[in-house]
Amino acid sequence: MKTVIYYFTGTGNSLAAARKIAGALGETELVPIASLANTPGPVTPTADRVGIVCPVYDSGVPVMVAEFAERLGLSRANYTFAVVTMAGMGVAALHQLNGIFSKRQNQKLDAAFAVTMPGNFPPLARLPAGEKCDRVLGKADIRLGEIAQAIGSGRAVPPGFAPVSRLLKALIYGPFAAGARGAGERFSVSDACTGCGTCAKVCPAGNLTLVDGRPAWAQQCELCCACLHFCPVEAIQLHMMRGTEGRGRYRHPDLTVADMVAQRGQKAPFPDNSAVQ
Ligand SMILES: Cc1cc2nc3c(=O)[nH]c(=O)nc-3n(C[C@H](O)[C@H](O)[C@H](O)COP(=O)(O)O)c2cc1C
């Protein structure tokens, strides 16, 4: 049985989740949403199962994912699913995807899951590190195994009642979605920058270029914070809420720069490309 999973990731949690599910299902193609962002028209995969795996941003899905969902035709799939990775609260993002599919295609996802993984937004909360981070990842691994089993057996799983998450989304997602693309203006780079260009390489939106050896952000930001977390000398800061100075950096332990580069242009190597940094 063939499965296609469309994924988006900033710091690797969602890619790790997609890979875990793909590994359990077998015969699964992982397709980066970022690689399709600039292609026109509908995307209607021919596969038995079609899924989306992505992070929660401000109680909804990243803008690039919402735009992709508008183009994703589910009519040829026998079973459809979404998995959102989040730091703590985000079931509303699954309702958002269901809303997009219902409105355009009068179809809802057959199954919708949320999984807690390490947070990656330091302006809001300090990031879990060390043993705490390992514990969160360990629990997520178990949960992802259960999710893969549910998908494998074709179980129907509605997103679940989530009044607080949906209220939060009603309050914060609109301003987030309206402002995300221009959020590059909120980043700064210090003199510690070595001009290595990692930030530009890992940006899934292709929103960064090096100008005179320093990163410059354009107007296609997704606020995924990959640039911030991958900078090898922590020269990048984000000036929102409590800021990011001394507030930790995170990326999933299995994520490589090569994975992020692959996200923009080609199918992610599966099952593992950890040999390529
Ligand atoms: C801009 C932004 C907003 C976020 N908003 C939420 C949120 O509303 N709820 C939540 O539980 N986590 C939130 N997070 C945390 C991420 O959803 C979580 O760490 C996710 O697993 C990251 O996935 P990734 O590693 O695939 O990018 C946010 C992260 C970012 C960067």
The ligand as a Tripos MOL2 file, in Angstrom:
@<TRIPOS>MOLECULE
LIG
   31    33     1     0     0
SMALL
NO_CHARGES

@<TRIPOS>ATOM
      1 C1          6.5940   30.6370   15.3520 C.3       1 LIG1
      2 C2          6.3360   29.4470   16.2120 C.ar      1 LIG1
      3 C3          5.1100   29.3270   16.8570 C.ar      1 LIG1
      4 C4          4.8300   28.2160   17.6580 C.ar      1 LIG1
      5 N1          3.5890   28.1060   18.2170 N.ar      1 LIG1
      6 C5          3.2810   27.0140   18.9530 C.ar      1 LIG1
      7 C6          1.9740   26.8480   19.4930 C.ar      1 LIG1
      8 O1          1.0650   27.6540   19.2880 O.2       1 LIG1
      9 N2          1.7330   25.7440   20.2530 N.ar      1 LIG1
     10 C7          2.6910   24.7930   20.4990 C.ar      1 LIG1
     11 O2          2.4000   23.8150   21.1990 O.2       1 LIG1
     12 N3          3.9420   24.9130   19.9590 N.ar      1 LIG1
     13 C8          4.2550   25.9860   19.1840 C.ar      1 LIG1
     14 N4          5.5070   26.1120   18.6290 N.ar      1 LIG1
     15 C9          6.5040   25.0180   18.8430 C.3       1 LIG1
     16 C10         6.5500   24.0410   17.6710 C.3       1 LIG1
     17 O3          5.2660   23.7480   17.1780 O.3       1 LIG1
     18 C11         7.2190   22.7050   18.0280 C.3       1 LIG1
     19 O4          8.4380   22.8710   18.6670 O.3       1 LIG1
     20 C12         7.3700   21.8490   16.7700 C.3       1 LIG1
     21 O5          7.5600   20.5100   17.1370 O.3       1 LIG1
     22 C13         8.5260   22.2860   15.8640 C.3       1 LIG1
     23 O6          8.5500   21.4510   14.7490 O.3       1 LIG1
     24 P1          9.7590   21.3940   13.7260 P.3       1 LIG1
     25 O7         10.9760   20.9860   14.5230 O.co2     1 LIG1
     26 O8          9.3410   20.3510   12.7510 O.co2     1 LIG1
     27 O9          9.9140   22.7400   13.1220 O.co2     1 LIG1
     28 C14         5.8160   27.2050   17.8230 C.ar      1 LIG1
     29 C15         7.0490   27.3320   17.1820 C.ar      1 LIG1
     30 C16         7.3070   28.4400   16.3760 C.ar      1 LIG1
     31 C17         8.6500   28.5330   15.6840 C.3       1 LIG1
@<TRIPOS>BOND
     1     1     2 1
     2     2     3 ar
     3     2    30 ar
     4     3     4 ar
     5     4     5 ar
     6     4    28 ar
     7     5     6 ar
     8     6     7 ar
     9     6    13 1
    10     7     8 2
    11     7     9 ar
    12     9    10 ar
    13    10    11 2
    14    10    12 ar
    15    12    13 ar
    16    13    14 ar
    17    14    15 1
    18    14    28 ar
    19    15    16 1
    20    16    17 1
    21    16    18 1
    22    18    19 1
    23    18    20 1
    24    20    21 1
    25    20    22 1
    26    22    23 1
    27    23    24 1
    28    24    25 2
    29    24    26 1
    30    24    27 1
    31    28    29 ar
    32    29    30 ar
    33    30    31 1
@<TRIPOS>SUBSTRUCTURE
     1 LIG1         1 GROUP 0 **** ****
